[in-house]
């Protein structure tokens, strides 16, 4: 199959639904708390009872504008709502309130990094606001499908990409960036397993050199980044096999089976006009002014692509260290603030990606609950820079003590006699004692076994109880052995 793949160009577009982290639903005041008992978060409005009237949730508009700004999109001034009509058991109104011809965000892009290290901009077609449907449950009753309408009416934005993706790896990278953005913006928790971030993939193939797109197949029901990649891989192979056998790929909607990595036919693909879109008569259009967009923009945190540029350029970090730091928003912002108090960016990065992240993971806590402020961490790094404590003592002793002690790092180090000795006279005594202890090793060193300097350094550190300045001690040991 790998040889056959070389004949074809894969064309992928993703539709990502992000469930917004609003306290209430998109068009009514029902709660949106996840995990509540089935059908306890509904009302006549979300159930579509006759005579009820929806009302726009201002937070939904704000969150959509935030995502549009982050994606470099154009924000539409005049926004109309539309009804998307179709029947399904978990759609109590018989339609979804969405946007059709006037999406709130148009154009823009999301940048991904390809395997060769180059940057590729994936176009964003549109971002629009809509509401979610309920949830059908098929695995709790052997004879019936159960329906939970708690999710009906929950606010969503749909991010529709251009068909610019050319592999499952690119699709995976794109989704990682989308998830990172919604988490940085605090508009969605990005949890695919809980369904708060859902992805439909539109996949087609065409012979290389052709300018005619093949029929696309939409794959649904993927609940992890890995499964999106698996579904695309399977679907590409399936479509190539169909074409190689002389048949035509039909336009379909298929479901992904995570158990065996296959896709299963759900239905023949409907065209958009089958949904009978028409303007929502119960909601007034929303006007989004330039002044409002500017106000929202002022509230945005530094975004991951901005921090990547800053950390690699201004701070001189490697791409690897930077990617580890910006994976989590709170950790990235902690490091960013820490670097406003110290110029030793590399040591700061090592602390955050090493000691701090290990502590957070071992104790199952998040960065906002971490007890050591950025200023105190910078003070600890300053002790290393000033030669008052070694890197090892700082990480293994002072840092550990700071977790349960609010004193300054220097006060803690002094109280525990951890300040390292930089007085050359005191150090010379320990060096001389170490050299006297091993006369035969001194002779071997002079005969060329330079690696023995580690033995003498170990003795110096023992004699000084770890307080000797390693750099100065190393220099004095070399001088003593060269005599």
C-alpha positions, -999 to 999 in steps of 0.1 A, spaced: 0 0 0 29 24 7 39 22 -30 3 29 -41 2 59 -18 30 75 -38 5 78 -67 -21 98 -48 -24 131 -31 -43 130 2 -66 160 9 -79 165 44 -101 192 60 -111 192 97 -142 204 114 -135 209 151 -163 215 175 -152 232 207 -176 231 236 -173 264 253 -166 268 290 -196 290 297 -216 286 329 -249 285 311 -261 273 277 -259 292 244 -294 305 244 -308 300 279 -298 299 315 -295 261 320 -264 250 338 -236 233 319 -218 214 347 -203 182 333 -213 149 349 -247 159 363 -274 133 364 -291 128 330 -318 153 320 -314 175 351 -300 205 332 -329 212 309 -356 238 306 -386 245 283 -362 267 263 -335 241 257 -363 215 251 -379 237 224 -413 240 240 -438 261 220 -438 298 229 -403 299 245 -378 324 233 -340 320 232 -315 348 242 -279 352 230 -252 344 256 -227 373 255 -199 350 267 -203 328 236 -198 359 214 -167 369 234 -152 334 232 -158 332 195 -141 365 189 -111 354 211 -106 323 189 -110 344 158 -83 368 169 -60 339 178 -65 324 143 -58 358 126 -94 358 112 -115 387 101 -143 393 127 -177 399 111 -196 430 122 -232 419 113 -240 384 126 -272 366 119 -284 333 135 -299 305 114 -318 273 120 -303 241 108 -332 216 105 -329 179 108 -346 152 129 -328 131 155 -339 117 188 -314 138 208 -323 171 191 -354 181 210 -363 212 190 -359 195 156 -332 221 147 -300 236 159 -295 274 163 -263 280 143 -248 305 118 -251 298 81 -242 326 57 -227 350 83 -201 332 104 -186 354 131 -151 347 119 -138 343 83 -104 333 70 -72 332 90 -48 303 96 -33 280 122 4 273 118 18 238 123 53 224 122 60 197 97 83 167 102 111 185 83 109 214 107 92 238 82 61 258 91 29 253 72 -1 276 76 -34 257 75 -62 280 63 -93 285 84 -124 288 63 -147 300 91 -155 299 128 -192 300 137 -213 298 169 -239 271 174 -255 249 200 -249 213 208 -273 184 205 -281 160 233 -264 126 237 -277 92 227 -266 63 250 -265 29 234 -246 8 259 -268 9 291 -299 -9 279 -298 -40 257 -331 -31 240 -334 7 240 -313 38 232 -314 62 261 -313 100 256 -296 126 279 -305 161 270 -282 179 295 -259 187 266 -287 200 243 -281 237 239 -246 238 252 -225 265 234 -201 255 207 -179 271 182 -171 251 150 -136 257 135 -136 247 98 -103 243 81 -95 246 45 -86 213 28 -49 221 32 -38 191 53 -20 164 33 -14 136 59 -26 122 92 6 136 108 -4 171 97 -39 166 109 -26 155 143 -4 185 146 -32 208 136 -55 194 163 -27 198 189 -25 235 180 -62 239 181 -64 223 215 -35 244 227 -52 276 215 -86 269 232 -69 260 264 -47 292 264 -78 313 257 -97 295 285 -127 290 263 -127 252 263 -109 225 283 -99 207 251 -108 173 265 -115 149 236 -123 120 259 -152 139 275 -164 152 242 -157 189 249 -134 189 218 -147 169 188 -134 164 154 -149 154 120 -124 147 93 -132 152 56 -109 130 36 -104 125 -2 -77 113 -25 -68 123 -61 -40 112 -84 -9 134 -82 -8 160 -109 -46 161 -111 -65 193 -103 -99 175 -97 -107 166 -61 -120 132 -54 -153 126 -35 -148 133 1 -158 111 30 -166 125 64 -155 104 94 -171 111 128 -169 97 164 -132 101 171 -124 108 208 -87 111 208 -59 127 188 -45 92 181 -79 80 168 -81 109 144 -48 98 130 -58 61 128 -91 70 111 -74 90 84 -48 63 78 -75 37 74 -97 58 52 -69 68 29 -60 31 24 -97 22 19 -102 49 -8 -70 40 -26 -81 4 -28 -115 14 -42 -99 35 -69 -73 9 -78 -101 -16 -83 -117 7 -109 -146 19 -87 -156 54 -75 -154 65 -39 -189 75 -28 -196 106 -8 -205 93 26 -206 99 63 -187 71 82 -181 63 118 -148 53 133 -145 20 151 -117 24 177 -116 -13 184 -102 -23 151 -93 11 135 -118 8 107 -145 31 95 -182 21 91 -209 35 68 -234 56 86 -253 73 58 -249 87 23 -236 123 26 -263 150 27 -258 182 9 -261 214 29 -294 223 13 -309 191 29 -307 209 62 -331 236 50 -312 265 66 -332 296 72 -328 327 94 -336 322 131 -367 344 137 -364 345 175 -329 360 177 -319 395 166 -286 398 147 -256 406 168 -234 436 159 -197 431 168 -179 465 166 -142 472 161 -142 487 196 -155 455 211 -129 434 192 -101 457 205 -114 453 240 -115 415 238 -80 415 223 -66 434 253 -78 405 275 -59 377 256 -29 360 273 3 355 254 -5 328 229 16 296 223 30 307 190 40 341 205 57 324 234 75 299 211 90 328 193 100 346 225 114 316 242 135 305 213 146 339 202 148 362 232 156 335 257 177 314 234 161 281 244 160 250 222 129 241 204 126 210 225 127 228 258 103 255 244 77 229 233 78 213 267 72 246 284 44 259 262 25 226 262 7 238 294 -5 274 296 0 278 333 35 264 332 44 286 302 31 317 319 49 309 351 82 305 332 75 337 313 71 356 346 101 339 362 122 352 333 112 387 341 131 383 374 162 364 362 184 364 331 196 329 335 169 315 312 185 281 307 187 273 345 152 287 349 139 264 321 157 234 337 140 241 370 106 244 355 108 214 332 126 193 358 121 199 395 89 218 393 71 196 368 82 165 386 68 179 419 35 188 402 32 153 387 41 135 418 17 154 439 -11 156 413 -14 194 415 -17 221 389 7 250 384 -17 276 400 -15 256 433 24 256 433 36 272 465 68 288 453 64 322 436 83 333 405 102 358 426 114 332 451 125 308 423 145 337 408 161 343 441 172 306 442 187 309 407 205 340 419 222 319 446 235 296 419 246 325 398 265 341 427 282 308 435 266 306 470 251 272 464 259 246 438 233 236 412 230 202 429 224 216 463 199 241 450 178 214 433 181 186 459 181 206 491 171 242 489 143 237 465 129 209 485 130 230 517 114 260 500 82 239 493 74 239 530 92 270 542 83 306 532 117 320 540 140 333 513 163 307 496 194 324 511 180 323 546 171 286 542 206 278 528 223 297 556 202 281 583 211 246 570 248 254 564 244 249 527 262 281 515 292 268 497 327 278 506 345 300 481 374 311 503 405 298 486 424 293 519 397 270 533 394 252 500 432 247 498 432 229 531 406 204 519 425 200 486 458 193 503 442 168 526 426 150 496 459 148 478 478 135 508 452 107 512 460 91 478 498 94 469 496 65 446 468 80 426 487 113 424 515 94 407 490 77 383 475 111 375 509 125 366 515 95 344 485 105 323 453 92 340 437 126 341 403 110 348 414 105 384 407 141 391 371 130 399 384 109 428 401 139 444 371 162 438 349 136 455 373 136 485 372 174 486 334 174 486 333 149 514 357 168 535 338 200 529 304 183 534 294 195 500 301 231 507 331 235 484 326 257 454 331 230 426 345 253 400 372 268 423 379 234 440 384 218 406 409 245 397 428 241 430 429 203 427 444 205 392 470 229 404 479 206 433 482 175 411 503 193 385 530 203 410 
